Amino acid sequence: MLRSSGDPAIRARVEAALASGQACWCPLVQLELWNGARGRHEQNVLRHFAEVLPELPIDQEVWSSAFDLARRARSHGVTVPTTDLVIAGCARRHGVALETADSDFDLLDRVR
């Protein structure tokens, strides 16, 4: 979404969530985005997001949800990155949908 060379469909979905007021993020998503930010424009966009987007806390219930997802995934032979487990656990805990193009979240949806 941050890059002009990015997928226009993804950009449109994110822009729609932002425009409707449904967008939010958690500290781990912020970290992933900052870790990949290139240049002043992307950094400015992230600073703007930090001012306007609600932040979902990563509390003990999020960790418990992530642990549960990890157990379920492994029992189905599915391995996903730990960061994705925490992000999915956060979304689950706070009752929000994920907007993602990452296939690991599709795998997690199958084991819920």
N, C-alpha and C positions, 0 to 999 in steps of 0.2 A: 504494500500500500504506500510505503514511503518513497519508493523509487519510480521515476518516470518510465523506466523500462519494465515495471511490474505488470502483473496480469490485470487488465482493465476490469475483468469481472470481479476480482477480489477487491479492487479499489472501489468499485461501485457498491459492493455489499458493505464495506466498512463505512463508506461515506453515507449510505442510507442509515446505518445504525447510529452514526454520529448525528445526523440531521434529525432523527426521530427521538433523540435523547435516550436511546436504549443502550448505548455503548458504555462500558465500564472496563476496568482492568484490575489486575492484582500486582503486587510488587514483583513477582517472578516474571510476568509478561513485560513489565517495565524494564527489568534487568535484561531480558533477552533482546528487546528492541534497542536499548541503549548499547548493548554489546555489539550489535550489528549496524548501528547508525554510522553513516558515512557523510561527512561534510556538514557544513553549517545549516543547510536547509533541513535536513533530516533531524538534526539536533533541535532546531527551532520548532519543528512540528511536535517533537516529543515534549518539549517544554510547554507548548500550548496544551497538549493532551494532559499534562500534569496539572494544569490550572483548571481544566474543565471536566475531566472525567472522574466519576466517583471511583474510589479505590476500595476493592473488596479485601478485607483483611484475611491473612493466612493465620488462622487460629488453630487451637487443638482439634476442633471438629474437622477442619480442612485436612489436617494431618491424618486423622483417623479415617477419613474418606479416602485419602490417597493410599493409605496402607491397605484398606479393603480392596480398592481397585487393583493394587499390585498383586494381592493374593489371588483375586479372581482371574486376572490376566494370566498369571503363571499357571494356574490350574487348567487354563485353556491353551497352554503352550504359547502364549503371547508375551513378548517382551517389548516394552516401550521405554523411552528415556524417563528417568526419574522426574525431570522437570515437567514433562507432559502429565505424569501422574498427579503431581501437585496442582498443576493448572486445572486439570479435569476435576480433581477433588475440590478445588475452590469453587468451580462453577456449580458442581453438584451441591455443595454445602449452602451456597447462596441462592440456589434455584434459578440460575441464569443459563442461557444457551451459549455455546461457544461458536464463534465465527472463525473458522480456520480452514486452511487448505492443506493441513498436515494430516496425512493418512494414518498416523499413529492414533489420532483421536477417533477415527472411524473404527479402528481395531478395538479401542476401549469401549465404544458404544456397543459392540457385539458381546462383550462379556459382562455388561452391567446387569 
